[in-house]
Amino acid sequence: TGPPVTTGKQTTQKVTTPRPTPPVTSRPSTQPPPPTKTPESAPTPTVTPYCAAFGEDYPQPQWLEWGVWSECEVSTCGAVGTQQRERSCDQVVSGVDLCDGVKVEKRPCSRDEEICQDPIDDPCLGDMTRANATYGCAGTCAALADDFSCDPEDEEEAGSSCHCDGDAVFDERSQTCVHPNQCSCYLQQCGQWIEAGSSAKQTCCPDMTCSCVGGQLSCSGSCPQDCIATEWSEWTPCDADCLRSRRRCIVSHGSAGGAACHGGEEETEECDHDTGRCQRCQVNGTEYAENDVVYSDTCYDYICVDDSLRKELSCADGPSSQADCAADEIYIPPANETEAVSQGCCGRCERRPCSYQENTVELVVDTCVPKTVDIGRCAGSCKQSSMSITSQLPTTLEAFSRSVDLHASCECCKGTVISQDVELVCSGEIVTVQMPLMANCGCDQCGDPDFTLSLD
């Protein structure tokens, strides 16, 4: 298809870049016809649907404002030329716009009012004739192309204009009227003209040939197209599984021998520097994730922590730490592997031994500022009570006639009450008072220790 040139109704050529326009000897007007309806574009290479799922990683691309119309390029009375204007996309990858729609708009123009001495009677180019007409959607070789877009609703009165008679169309290359089968076609990808005829012509791409019949281009094969993709997004934060990811949009995959896209639209990798949980741990020259189990034996897992091994019970059903014991109990780990095996690879919980524990109370005294004071308490377990015979056991029947002495071994958790000084602020002055404090907690005997049983 050729660069858009028309002698009638305003038209628009569907291309992504301006076509080369041969020099002409005609004259454009200072008041060009209004622009046509914006056609749809077929950019090269074809852009795949936009990666809308990526959300804020890739904001939706937007067209910027249209530029001004170019000067009408004709310089000869009676000729018709083309004006164009462009706009830019705010996201471009390897020269390909990510915006939907056309980048270039074109419209026919003339300068007869400016250049012709008599716009009505001055001769036209070649074998064209002048008559009052409207700009139409046909009449040129360019209008025969498959990618030519024209809106017949936009006819504009052209006054006295030049046009070809009958079935002939205006050839913008030769500047004469020709039969449609004599029109050549313009191959945008290679920037070359394909001469009229059904025979296949070699193009700039080794595996693609094209022919031009009736002004329409027909090609076999294609040009190599390399992968086109956006830049990668920033890596996401390291997640709970010690992974992070990044994304991109593949605009066009490689084809016809072009470079392929290495990787897809998302990459995921392990991360070891964003969180403490995901830091690396090294033991004996081997790298592990922090808290990885390096090896195990009968009852223990050996875990990599801070570049060293930590030994932990592999207990399945029982206490393995203080968290598994009640508030008044203390966790006792196995003393050795034999004990661990005997306890099902678990520790045990025992009642806490008698000891001092904090016991706070709040003093609220008259005009004094309230104050919290620790008065302490003794809490925990002692040995179970027991009875023992402290006298000699009878060895003969006659000996049962005397008494047998027993001793009660009863232990209680108790302590000693001492005095402590407590300072109170009363009416702006410091007053020292005495408060009791439990101290020296331990297990001691309690109750009546001695019993005598007469066997008479």
Buried (B, 14 or more C-beta within 10 A) or exposed (E): BBBBBBBBBBBBBBBBEBBEBBEBEBBBBEEBBEBBEEBEBBBBBEBEEBBEEBEEBBEEBEBEEEEEBBEBBBBBBBBBBBBBBBBEBEBBBEEBBBBBEBBBBBBBBBBBEBBBEEBEEBEBBBEBEBEEBBBBBBBBBBBBBEBBBBBEEBBBEBBBBBBBEEEBBBBBBBBBBBBBEBBBBBBBBBEBBBEBEEEBBEBEBEEBBBBBBBBBBBBEEBBBBBBBBBEBBEBBEBBEEBEBEBBBBBBBBBBEBBEEBEEEBEBEEEBBEBBEEBBBBEBEEEEBBBBEEBEEEEBBBBBBBEEEBEEBBBBEEBBBEEEBBEEEBBBBBBEEEEBBEEBEBBBBBEEBBBBBBEBEEEBEEEEBEEBEBBBBBBBBBBEEEEEEEEEEEEEEEEEEEEEBEBBBEBBBBBBEEEEBEBEBEBEEEEEEBEBEBBEEBBBEBBEEEEEEEEEE
